[in-house]
Amino acid sequence: MLVSATEDKYSADACNIEAQAREVYRLLDAEDRLVHQRYNGGHAITEERFVNILNWTVQIVNEI
């Protein structure tokens, strides 16, 4: 899972990272496993972001 935001200087290159990672995931026939959550705003972990990260984590753990 890649989490980024439009005004977050620390994730300014997230879309480029996603594009590069997506190629690798595609080669592994796992492109649907790559998740990029892009939000409006800055770097702070909002409640919405936290809940989405938590839900994604639970989903992955349940798949193991």
N, C-alpha and C positions, 0 to 999 in steps of 0.2 A: 504494500500500500504506500502510495506517495501522496502526501498532503502538502498543498501549497496554497498561497493566497496572492491576490492581484497586487497588493501593496507591500508584500513581504520581501525585503531585500535578500533574505537568506534563501528564499525559494524562487528567485528570479529566473533561474535556469531550469526549473522543474519541467516545463514542457519539452525542452530539449532532452532532458534525462528520460522522460517518458517515451519520446520517440525512439531513442536509442535502445531503451530496454524493451520496447514493444517489438523491435526487430528480433531480438534474442528470444523473447517469449514466443514469437511467431515460429521461429525455427524449432522451438521445443514443442510446438503444437499446444501451447498453453497461453495464447494471447488473451483469452477470456479471464485469466487469473490475475492479470495486471490491473490494479485499480488506482486511479488518480482522482482524488477528491480536490477540486479547485474551488476555492472560496473567494468572495469579495472581502477586502480588508487587509489587515496587517498580520503580524506574526503570532499574536496571542491565540492561545487555545481557548476557543469559545465553548460554551456548553454544547452547541450543535456539533462542533468538530470532535469534542471529547466523546460524545455519544456515538458518533459515526465510527470513530477509531475503536471504541469498545465493542460495538456491534460487529465490526469486521474481525476483530481479534477472536471473539466468541465463535463466530462462524468458522474461522480457520481451525480453531482448537476442536470444534465439533466434527470437523472433517477428518481429523487424524485418527 
